[in-house]
Amino acid sequence: MASRRILSMPVWNREDEKFTGMIDMEDMVHLATKQDFDDIFSSKPVGDVMNMSQSDVYYPVCLDESLYNAVEIFTRGIHRVPVVNDKGQLVNIISQSTVVELLHRKADGVATYLDSTIEELRLGNEEPLTVNARDSVSTAFTKMAESSINALAIVQDDSTLAGNISCADLRGLTLEHFARLQSSVLDFVKEQSHQKQLYTCAKNNTLWEAITELAVSHVHRLWIVDEANKPIGLVSLTDIMKAILRSLSHRHQHHH
């Protein structure tokens, strides 16, 4: 994953001769916070690490199934869904990001919902978990693993938003770079993160504005900030999936 700078990959079972699961960066974070780094990657079989985070449980969908089925799976916090043909062979993988980008191009299906604000749709209501800019990276990843989340807001001493650290920031990190995990969160993100800009929104932004920002910027979350630039919530791709599913279900009921 590091050499290809990707966040996840399917796992092939030699005995059954088929794909049986997914392994992703969140699994790596869960593993890394449970034991010493030295023997972690040489001693652990992929099968033991696969799906430690529960964010990529293997729920395949068939090529001819509707996208609605995939969205329903995404609302459970699953980030990627394998697509299989009628022989059960893996032919593609779709992610929450794929759906958001598709929706951005063809928005008419959920048009009435798109003008609702984040506050009206009650998205990102929970107070976001934060980490101080001076805290160590290992502290941040331990907090993520313990809370079963994949991102933290980085805040300054005055509680204003300074950055974002997520499991995706481990992308491209190899053994020789592990010393970086002892640096401060803000320094690590500046050096390691592929996301050079901080993406935020306000409670009065519409669902469409949030979808546009996520699709155009290719990011997985928007931090909701108040007038003082303090994080008060988080809109994730899973939140967007839930809003889309509610909209589709609502539309489906009205058609019957």
C-alpha positions in Angstrom: 0.0 0.0 0.0 2.9 2.4 0.8 4.6 1.8 -2.5 1.4 2.5 -4.5 0.2 5.2 -2.1 -3.2 3.6 -1.8 -5.5 3.3 1.3 -6.9 -0.2 0.9 -6.6 -3.5 -1.0 -8.6 -6.7 -1.3 -7.2 -9.8 0.3 -6.9 -13.1 -1.7 -7.5 -16.4 0.0 -5.2 -19.0 -1.7 -7.1 -22.0 -0.3 -10.6 -20.9 -1.4 -9.1 -19.1 -4.5 -11.2 -16.0 -4.0 -11.2 -12.6 -2.4 -12.4 -12.8 1.2 -11.9 -9.4 2.7 -10.2 -6.0 2.6 -7.3 -4.5 4.5 -7.0 -0.7 4.9 -5.1 2.0 6.7 -7.5 2.0 9.6 -6.7 -1.7 10.2 -3.0 -0.7 10.3 -3.7 2.0 12.9 -5.6 -0.5 15.1 -2.7 -3.0 14.8 0.0 -0.3 15.4 -1.6 0.8 18.7 -1.8 -2.8 20.0 1.8 -3.9 19.8 5.4 -2.8 19.3 6.3 -1.5 15.9 9.4 -3.6 15.6 7.8 -7.0 15.0 4.4 -5.7 13.8 4.7 -5.9 10.1 7.0 -9.0 9.8 5.1 -11.3 12.1 1.4 -10.6 11.5 -0.4 -12.5 8.7 -2.6 -10.2 6.6 -5.7 -12.3 7.6 -5.2 -11.4 11.2 -5.1 -7.7 10.6 -7.9 -7.7 7.9 -10.9 -5.7 9.2 -9.6 -4.9 12.6 -11.2 -1.5 12.2 -14.6 -2.8 11.0 -14.6 -0.1 8.4 -14.2 -2.4 5.4 -16.2 -5.5 6.2 -16.4 -7.6 3.1 -20.0 -6.9 1.8 -19.9 -7.6 -2.0 -22.6 -6.4 -4.3 -23.4 -7.8 -7.8 -22.9 -5.9 -11.0 -26.7 -5.7 -11.7 -27.7 -4.5 -8.2 -28.9 -0.9 -7.8 -26.6 1.7 -6.3 -29.2 2.0 -3.5 -27.9 -1.3 -2.1 -24.3 0.0 -2.0 -25.4 3.3 -0.4 -27.3 1.3 2.3 -24.1 -0.6 3.1 -22.1 2.7 3.2 -24.5 4.1 5.9 -23.2 1.4 8.3 -19.8 3.1 8.2 -18.3 0.7 5.6 -16.1 2.8 3.3 -15.6 0.5 0.3 -17.8 -2.2 -1.4 -16.5 -4.9 -3.7 -18.4 -5.5 -6.9 -18.6 -9.1 -8.1 -19.9 -10.7 -11.3 -22.3 -13.6 -11.6 -19.4 -16.0 -10.9 -18.5 -14.2 -7.7 -15.3 -12.8 -9.2 -14.2 -9.4 -8.0 -14.4 -6.9 -10.9 -14.4 -3.6 -9.2 -14.5 -1.7 -5.9 -16.7 1.3 -5.3 -16.2 3.7 -2.4 -18.2 6.4 -0.6 -16.2 9.0 -2.6 -17.3 7.4 -5.9 -20.9 7.9 -4.9 -20.4 11.5 -3.9 -18.6 12.3 -7.1 -21.4 10.5 -9.1 -24.0 12.5 -7.2 -22.2 15.7 -7.9 -22.5 15.0 -11.6 -26.1 13.7 -11.6 -27.8 15.5 -8.7 -31.4 15.4 -9.9 -32.4 12.3 -8.0 -32.1 13.9 -4.6 -32.6 17.5 -5.7 -35.2 18.5 -3.0 -32.8 17.4 -0.2 -29.8 19.3 -1.6 -31.0 22.8 -0.5 -31.4 21.7 3.1 -28.7 22.9 5.4 -26.3 20.7 7.4 -28.1 21.9 10.6 -31.6 21.1 9.2 -30.4 17.6 8.2 -28.8 17.2 11.6 -25.5 16.1 10.0 -22.3 16.2 12.1 -24.2 16.9 15.3 -21.8 15.1 17.6 -18.9 17.1 19.1 -15.7 16.3 17.2 -12.8 14.6 18.9 -9.7 16.7 18.9 -6.0 16.5 19.6 -3.7 19.3 20.6 -1.2 20.5 17.9 1.7 19.7 20.2 0.6 16.1 21.1 2.5 13.2 19.6 1.3 11.4 16.5 1.1 8.1 18.4 -1.2 9.7 20.9 -3.5 10.8 18.1 -3.6 7.4 16.4 -4.2 5.6 19.8 -7.1 8.0 20.4 -8.5 7.1 16.9 -8.2 3.4 17.5 -9.8 3.5 21.0 -12.7 5.6 19.7 -13.1 3.7 16.4 -12.9 6.8 14.3 -10.6 7.6 11.4 -9.8 11.4 11.9 -9.2 14.0 14.6 -9.4 17.8 14.5 -6.0 19.3 15.4 -6.6 22.3 17.6 -4.4 25.1 19.1 -4.4 26.0 22.8 -7.3 28.4 22.1 -9.3 25.5 20.6 -9.2 26.9 17.1 -8.9 24.5 14.2 -5.3 24.1 13.0 -5.4 20.9 10.9 -6.7 17.4 10.4 -5.1 14.1 11.0 -6.5 10.9 9.7 -5.6 7.2 9.0 -5.0 8.3 5.4 -2.0 10.2 6.5 -0.2 6.9 7.0 -0.3 6.5 3.2 3.3 6.1 1.9 4.7 5.7 5.4 7.3 2.9 5.4 9.5 1.5 8.2 12.3 4.0 7.7 9.9 6.8 8.3 8.5 5.5 11.6 10.4 8.0 13.6 7.9 10.6 12.3 5.3 9.0 14.6 7.1 10.5 17.6 6.9 14.1 16.2 4.1 16.5 17.0 0.8 16.0 15.2 1.0 19.3 13.4 4.6 18.7 12.2 3.7 15.2 11.1 0.7 16.4 9.0 2.8 19.2 7.4 5.4 16.6 6.3 3.3 13.5 5.7 -0.2 14.5 4.7 -1.2 14.5 1.0 -4.0 17.0 2.0 -2.3 20.4 2.1 -5.5 22.4 2.7 -8.0 22.4 5.5 -11.6 21.9 4.3 -14.4 23.3 6.5 -18.0 24.3 6.3 -20.6 26.0 8.5 -23.9 24.7 9.9 -25.8 26.9 7.4 -24.1 25.5 4.4 -26.4 23.3 2.3 -26.0 19.6 1.6 -25.2 20.4 -2.1 -22.4 22.8 -1.0 -21.0 20.0 1.2 -21.2 17.4 -1.6 -19.6 19.9 -4.1 -16.7 20.5 -1.7 -16.1 16.8 -1.0 -16.4 15.8 -4.7 -14.2 18.6 -6.1 -11.6 18.5 -3.4 -11.5 14.7 -3.2 -11.6 14.8 0.6 -13.4 12.4 3.0 -14.7 14.9 5.6 -15.5 18.6 6.3 -15.0 20.1 9.7 -17.9 22.2 10.8 -16.6 25.4 12.4 -18.2 28.3 14.2 -17.5 32.0 13.7 -14.3 31.7 15.9 -13.0 28.9 13.7 -13.5 26.3 16.5 -14.6 22.8 15.4 -18.1 22.0 16.5 -18.9 19.0 14.3 -17.8 16.9 11.4 -19.5 16.0 8.1 -18.1 12.7 6.9 -18.8 10.7 3.7 -20.9 8.3 5.9 -23.1 11.2 7.0 -23.6 12.1 3.3 -24.5 8.5 2.6 -27.1 8.6 5.4 -28.6 11.8 4.0 -28.8 10.3 0.5 -30.4 7.1 1.7 -33.0 9.1 3.6 -33.7 11.1 0.5 -34.0 8.1 -1.7 -36.2 6.3 0.8 -38.4 9.3 1.0 -38.7 9.6 -2.7 -39.3 5.8 -3.0 -42.3 6.1 -0.6 -43.8 9.0 -2.5 -43.7 7.0 -5.7 -45.7 4.1 -4.2 
